Amino acid sequence: MKILMFTWEFPPLISGGLGMACYGMVKALLSQGIKIDLVLPTRELVYFPLREESDVDILPAVFLDQKMHKEFTQRSFSTIQERLDYIGITAHPESYFRLSEIKQYAVSVRRKYWLSEVVTNEERELWDEMTANLIGEEDLMRKVQEYTLRADRFAKALEYDLIHAHDWLTYPSGMLAKQLSKKPLIVHIHATEFDRAGGPGDERVHKIEHAGMTYADKVIAVSKYTAQMIMSRYRIDTGKIRIIHNAFTVPEDAVSHKERIFKGPTILFLGRITLQKGPDYYLEIADKVLKVHPEARFIIAGTGDMSRQVLRRSASLRLKNRFLFTGFLNRKQVERVLQAADIYVLPSVSEPFGISPLEAMAFGITSIISKQSGVAEVVHHAFKIDYWDIDLWAETINHLIENREKCAKIGIEGMREVHRIQWDEAAEKIRHLYSSTLAEFIRRQDN
């Protein structure tokens, strides 16, 4: 079985948990015999035919333009990163289409593919909903527009049995590919706009999420928490929703010894500094703990739109060098800070799943996570607290600092637990969903 997969993130293109989730998922699917043509927001018009597990690390690329592909294959690159730089895998995929071209193309696509007699009124309404909201001149929205336009080329040029699209950024591409190929579409919801924004958020994104999930044959939710969200907020048919929890690919050096940065206990926040992740709660928790344990050090690792706000608040509380900002960390730097931490904290306001707690637990770090998270459904050796209960968070951290042996014991138990939460089981469920969705699709075609 061959899958056309659209995703916005995949190592080394990572800005959050989506990239690592896709990495582990794809690698496990390849081990089970699934073939995947992966489409990323690259500068050049390429796709990645993944056939072996090792392909996830080298990302073999194919240009749609044969002349350009021939030129590409004749070049020599000293490193994999040099090759990836050539095709344009960067932290910020470039956009070079003019918005007027995108609008004109959207109109022509609608006329050609969505106004035919074979398209139902419901399909036409969903396409109208998606295109009406795929607007705006913000950098991100323009990149999504460009990515969607390219889906036309991939949908026509490649052979595949089913389409799998991850999160709203790729739902328009998945919708277009389904309409062009008449192949079934599965959309994967890793986070909704309600989660990311911690409230109403961007209405355009809500509409695109609704259109994508409604048009899809099946919807994968990463937790019961997320499934309830999309049923209550988006009114998606419960019959098409499947809950498949994320897992974690444990790094080979995850169990290596601690390499301390500070003498005192080290508490870590690892993630985007956005409203969803609760960095403001983390700061207030730190303030309470430091009044009792001034020898502790709190690290906030990541970037986001709340960085300046949290920094200013830290200064006003006079936390000084006891509350440290690292900024963006690459993979090796993330592993270094994980080796140094004693306690991991995730006070998310709304977390569909949450890969980073599993990552911390894999390094033997005692974790405290929000009850408002999907990962709380699958782990047992972690403390689970309501994100807003700052006093209880602080009391729990103080207790762990004062009982180091207990803290270390829970960390070891968590590490053992995470090693059992592997992608093989999740991938098997996804593979089965592929097969059943395709079988249903074929039966409908025959009737």
N, C-alpha and C positions, 0 to 999 in steps of 0.2 A: 504494500500500500504506500502511495506517495502523497505527501501533504504539502500544500502551498501555505507557508506560514509567514504571517506579517507580524513583526514586533518592532517596537521603537528602541528597545535596549537589548544588547547582548555583548558580553565581554569581548573586546575592551571598552565598548561603548556602554557605560553604566552611569546612571545618576541616582539610582535607588534600588530597591529590592527586586524590581521587575527583571532586571538583567540577570541577576544570579538565579532567580526562579526559572527563567527561560533556559539558562545554561544547564542546570541540573535536570530539568524536564526533558530537554532535547537529547541530552546525552543518554538518559535512560531509555527514551523511545528508540533511539538508534540501536541500542543494545538488544531491543526486542524486535528488530527487523523492519522498523518503520523507516521509510526514506523521506527526507525533508528538504524542500527547496526554500531556503530562508531569505526573506527580503527585509533589509534594514534601510534606514534613511541615510544612505551613502551619497557622496558627491557624484560619483560616476554611476551609470546605469548598469548595475551588476546585481547578481543574486549569488547565493552560496549553496551549492548542491552538497548536502551533508548525507553521507552514506555510512561512515564508520564512526565509532565513538571518538576516535582521535581527531576527527574533523572539527569538533567544537573548539579545539584549541588552535588550529591552524587556519580555519575558515577559508577553504579553497573557493576562489571566486571565478565567475564566468560573466563576461560582458555580453549583453544582448546583441550588440553590434559586432559582427564577426571580424571585421577588419581591426577594430580596437582590441578584440580579444586576442587576435593573432599577435598584435604588437605587444600586448601585455605578457603573453607567454614567452616571447622572445627576450624580454627584459630579465635581468638578474637582480635579485634583491639580497642584501647581506643579512637582513633579519626579517622576521614575520611582521614586525611593526612597520618596517620600511615599506613592505608590500601593502599593508593595510592603509598606511598614510597615502600611498599612490592612488588607491581607489576611493579614498575619502571617508574613512571611518574616524571621526573625530568626536570630541565631547559635544560639539555643537554642529550638527549636520548643516551643510551650506544650502542656501536657497537662492536660486538664480532665475526663477520664473517671475515674470511681471504679473501683478495681480490681475490686470486686464486680460491677460492670456488665460489665466485660470478661470475667470468668470465666463469667458467665451467658450472655453472647453466644456465647462459644466453645462452650459446651455446646449451645446451640440451633443454631449453624451445623453442628456435628458431626452432630446429629440430623437436620437438614434436608438437608444436602448430602453427607454422608459415610457415612450408614448405609443409603443406598438400594441397591437391587439392582444398579444399573448400576456401582457403585463396586467395584473389585477389592479383594481382601484386602490386596494390596501398597499400594494407594493409601490404604486405611484405616489401615494401620500407619504410613505416612509422616505422615499427618495427626496421628495419635496422638503420634508422635515430636515433631512440631513443636509442637503445643499443650501437650504435657507439659513442654516446655522454654521456652516463651514465658511464663515466670512470673518473679515477683520485683517488688519495690516500688522498685527503684532508678529514678532519674529517667529514664535512657536506656531501660531496659526498658519502662517504662510508656508512653513515647512510641512505641516500636515496637509495643506492643499497640494503642494508639489508631490508629496508622497502618494496622495490619492490619485493624482493624474498618472503617475507611473504604473499604478496597479493595472491600468488598461493594457500596457505593454506586456507585463508579466502574465496577466490572465490569458492573453492570446498566444503568447510564445511558448509557454511551458505546458507540460502534461502532468496532471495530478488527479487524484480521486476526491479530495476534500480540502476545504480551506479552513485555516485556524488563525484567528486574529486576536491579538492581546491588547486589551484596554482601548479606550475611546480614540486614541491617536491613530489607530489602524482600523477602526470599525468601518469608516467610509471606504477604505481599500477593500476590505472583506466583502462589503455589500456590492461594490462594483464588480469584483471578481466573480461573485456568485451569479450576478445577473448576466455577465458575459459568457460564463462557462456552463451555467445551469448545474453547477456542482453544489453539494450541501456546504453550509457554513456553520462553524462552531466559533462562538466568541467567548473569550476568557476574561472574566472581570476580576482584576487584581485589586482595584480600588475604584470607588465611585467618586464623583465630584463632591458629594456630601462628605465623604471621608477626608478628601484632600483639603477642602475649604473649611471644614469644621462647622459647616452651616450651608446656606443656600448656594454659595459659589457662583460660577459662571453659567448662566441659563443656556448659552449655546452648547456647552459641553453636556449639560443634562439632556438636551434634545438629541444630540448625536448619540449619547449612550442609549437613550430610549429607542431611537431608530435602529441602531445596531443590534441590540438585544431582541427587539421585536421581530426584525427581519431574519435573524439567525434561526437555524434549525434546532440548535441546542446552545445552552448557556452554561459555562462552567463557573461556579462560585468557589472561591478559595476557602470558605468557611461557612458554618451555619449563620454566623453573624452577618456575613455578606449576603447570603441567600435571603435572609429576612429583610435586609435593606432593599434589595432589588424587587422583592415582592411587594413591600409596603410603599416604597417611594416611586417605583417605576411601573408597577402593576404588570409585571411580566408573568406570563402563563407559567404556573408552577410545574406543569407537565414537562416543560422543556429545560428546567433547571436541574443541574447535577452538582452536588457538593463533592469536590476533590481537594483535600487539604494540600497545601504546599509541603515541601520537605526541605532538606538541606544536604548539600554535598560537603562532607567533612574534609577540610584540607589535610594533606598528609602530615603537616607539621603542627596540627592543632593541639596535640598533646605534649608539645615540647615544654621545657621548664619555664618558670616565670622569669621575666627579665624586668625587674622593677625600675621605674623611673623616679619614684619618690619613696622615702622611707616610710611615710605614713600610709594608711589605707587609701586606696585609689578607687574612685567611683566614676563610672563611664556612661555617657550618653552618646550613642553612635547612630546618626541618622540625619535626615534633612531638618534644618532649623525652620520649621514651618508650624503653623497652628495645629495641624493634624497630629504632630508628634509630641506636642505638649512641652516644648523647651521652656516656656515661662513657668510651668509647674515645677520642672526640674530645678530651675533657679531658686524658687521659693523653698523647695525641699533642701537644697544645698545650704541656704541661709540658716535654716533651722538646725541642721546637723552641725554646721561649723560653729554654732554657738556652744555646742556641747563638746564637739571634737575638732578643735581648731587645727589639729595635726593632719586632718583628712585633706585630700585633694580631689576636686571635681573637674573632670574633663568633659568638654562638649565638642564632639568631633563631627564636622559636617559644615554645610553652608545652607543658606536659604533666605527667604524674604524677611524673616524675623531676626536675623543676625544682629543688626544694629540695635534693634529694640532690646534684645537680651543683653547685649554688651553695655548699653546705657544703664539698664537696670542693675547689672552687676556692679558697675561703677558707683551707682547711687547707694548700694548696700555696702560699699567698701570691702568687697570680697577679695580684691587685689589678686595676688598670685595663687590664691587658694581655689579660684574658679578660672579654668584655663580654656581658651578657644584655640583649636588646632587649624580651623579652616578645612578645605577639602583634602582628603587623604587618598593616596593611591592604594592599590591592593597590598603592597608590602608594608606600607605605613599603617594600614588598618590592622594587619596581623601583629605588627610591633606594639600597638597600643593595647590590643587584646591580651598580649602576653604580660602586659604591665598591670592590668586592672584586677581588682578583687571583687567588685560588685558592679553589675550592669543594671541600668534603670531605663525603662521604656514607659513613660507616663502618657501614652497616646490618648487623645480625646476620642478618636475613632480609627481603629486599625483593622482593616479587613483580614489580614493575616499577621505579617511581621516576621521577616526572615532573620533580622539582626539578633533577636534574642536566641535563636537556635545557634547562630554563629558564635555568640558569646558563650553559651553553654558548652559548645564544642571545645572551647579553650579552658573549660573548668571554672568559669566565672559564675558565681551565684547571681541569679537573675531575679529582678523584681519587675513584673509586667502589669500593664493595665488590664483590668477585667474587661474593658471595652476593646478587646483584640481577639482576632481569630486564633492566634497561636496559643491563647489560654485554653482553647478546646483540646489541644493535643499534648501539652506538656503537663507533668505532675510535679516535677522537682523544681518548682519555681514559686516565688511568692506572687500572689495575684491580688491587686488592690484597685479600688475605684480611682480613676485618674485624679479626681477632685479632692480626695482625702489626703491632703498634704501632711497633716499631723501623723497619720498612720504610716505613710511612706518614710517620714523622718524617724519615727520610732523604730521601724523595722531596720533601717540602715544603722541606727545607733546600736540596736541589739546585735547586729551582725559584726559591727566593729568591735564591740565589747566581748564577743564570743567567737574568736577567730577560728577555733577548731570546728565549731558548728558550721560556720560560714564555708570553710574549706570542704567539709563533709558533704554539704548540700551541693557545692560546686562539682564535686566528683560524681555524685549521683546524677546530676543534670547532664554531665558529659557522657556518661554511660547511656542515659536515655536518648540523647540526641543521635548517638551512633546507631540507634535502632530506627530512627525516623529517616529512612532513606528514600530516594526518589523511585526506586524500583516498583514499590507498591502503588504509588500515585500514577506512574507511567502505565502500569498495567490497567488501571481504571480508565485512563485516557485512551489507551489502545482499544479497549473494549468499547468505549463510547464511540470512537471512530468507526469501528466495525458495525455496531448497531445502528448508528446514524446513517451510514452508507447503505445498509440493508433496507432500512425504512425508505430511503430515497429511491432505491431501485424498485421497490414494490410499488411506490407511488407512480413511478414512470411507466410501469407495466400496466397499471390500471387505466 
